Amino acid sequence: MDSFRYPLDDIRARCDIVDVVSSYVALKRSGKTLKGLCPFHTEKTPSFTVNQDTQRWMCFGCGANGDVFSFLMRIEGLTFSEAVEQLAAKAGVDISHAAKNSRSAGERDLILRINSLAAVYFRKALERSRVAQDYLRRRGVTAEVAERFRLGYAEAGWQGLADYLKSQGIRLEDGFKAGLLIAREHGGGYYDRFRHRLMFPIFDVQNRVIGFGGRDLGDGDVKYLNTPETRVFIKNKTLYALNFARKSISEQNNVVLVEGYMDALTAHAAGFDNVVATMGTALTNEHVNVLSRYTHSAVLAFDADSAGMSAALRSAPMFEAAEFEVKAAPMPEGDDPDSLIRRDRSAFAELVSNAVLIPDYKLKMITDRYDTTTKDGQLAVLKEAIPVIAEVSRQVERERLIALLAPYHPNYRKGTVPAELHIRQEVEARIAKTIKTVKSSQKARTKQVKPPDRINLLSEEGKAVRKAERELLGNMLCQEANALDVFREIPPDEFVSDDAKSVATALYQELLNTGTLDMDALVATVAGAPGERLLGELLVTGMEPSDIPIADLISTIKIYHKKEQEKRFRALAEKIQRGEIKRTDKEFAEYWQLVRELHI
């Protein structure tokens, strides 16, 4: 059996965690650490923390934590082997011997290599194609922009890419796995998926080609064609041009969403660097989660009458749930962002600047459909608008929208207050109906909530002992205090809170078994245990010498532990006096154990 082990220390030493995380999360310096919006859950206030000294990360909101390998595994959906091999390739560490044993990692790397080769092939084909070059000139795409976005051309023949990949030592069945080739019926080989198309490489945030989009340059029925989903390309998580836009999105705290490749490309060429495209697919929760790493402010710059705009408007609750401020900037009739920017750059800038909140835009669409000078038109507006307002979670926003709608209510002639009151009642009734449908699931979740610990760590005394435990563990982890000396004074089982006891126990066993403190081994031991989150916090922010003497920290914990033992002893004694505990019960044995420990 092959005993090869990955050179993890070497890879870790060459892959600074800040560099890796910064490819996915906008980080800002905060004291000794760096902070950003967590990529693993929705938040508005940054709680995702990276410590460059310890090479650890943690989100203090959702509790996720780890090292550079676990970060890449989680954010890319990789196995451990895949993450190791990806980082090794980035760092230039040779692990070719190990790679043979990782079939799935090899498939990912192979697809990425095939995509890279295809991008080169399409780029060279563009240089030879007068038709494709003329098309780009007509669309106002300069050579510099084409080079930056690595645009290419898929020739009209059926075997061009297939033959090229074969000449590069790529098996055609692997080209099929990459989504670039199509299998002929009855096992007759493979042919090119993309033919006579302008090719747009699709990049991930690490600037790797993960797929392609092709724009038909002939009279085909399908105008745009994308790579099918593969091991590296997942449509509902991918936004075109995010690799180019992510820095500007973070700096401007705003993202502009458009529908197509050309819209995004033209926007970037005109200096709108915070633009990304949905590539013709509907917005998903995954898209919103990806964007939430960089901002919580979005503008939808879609064609006013497009299916994309309709779908985007339906996505408003997803944005609101993620605490986004999302606005609409519909294009003038007959324009899309590409054509408007090429015709009048300032007009596009003004539309984006004057974008309106989604509920306001929805209400305007409703009022524009009806003759609001008639009673029938006003009632129709009210009927369609009330569900729109009920979707808005913030009460202040609902009140503002109710005021806008009041003039269309029959009671308005009696005054604003009666009209608003009736609309408010209708909105609240709609909300109550929605809430009713989810109450059963909420009750089920409530039943699963773990009962509170017997020890009250939320009291002032409890908070003090909690702090003492953290600082004592921090001293031992940074080796300011000799851990074995500390444990002779206070054994791990005398730590009060479950998570501190878990970390202390793992640390004690690690030192007894090996005589040294191996952080990776300690993390692995605590994984899945009550102390996992606490250890993550300590490794990111708490591994520093305490200003409080070690003896005082130990004393604080021991005194509190003894008080809790005494409290428990009295409770058990009362139950024995009432005859509620039998000699065969576990609590009876616990009572006599406390008698011995407290010397009573």
Secondary structure, DSSP 8 states (H G I E B T S, - for coil): -------HHHHHHHS-HHHHHHTTS--EEETTEEEE--SSS--SS--EEEETTTTEEEETTT--EE-HHHHHHHHHT--HHHHHHHHHHHHT---HHHHTT-HHHHHHHHHHHHHHHHHHHHHHHHHH-HHHHHHHHHTT--HHHHHHTT-EEE-SSSSHHHHHHHHTT--HHHHHHTTSEEE-GGG--EEES--SEEEEEEE-TTS-EEEEEEEE-SS-S-SEEE----SS--GGG--BTHHHHHHHHHHHT-EEEESSHHHHHHHHHTT-TTEEE-TTS---HHHHHHHTTT-SEEEE--BTTSHHHHHHHHTHHHHHHTT-EEEE--B-TT--HHHHHHH-HHHHHHHHHT-EEHHHHHHHHHHHHS-TTSHHHHHHHHHHHHHHHHT---HHHHHHHHHHHGGGSGGGGG-HHHHHHHHHHHHHHHHHHHHHHHHHHHHHHHHTS----SS-TTSHHHHHHHHHHHHHHHHHHTTSS-HHHHHHHS-GGG-SSHHHHHHHHHHHHHHHHHSS--HHHHHHHHTTSTTHHHHHHIIIII-S--SS-HHHHHHHHHHHHHHHHHHHHHHHHHHHHTT---TTSHHHHHHHHHHHHHT-
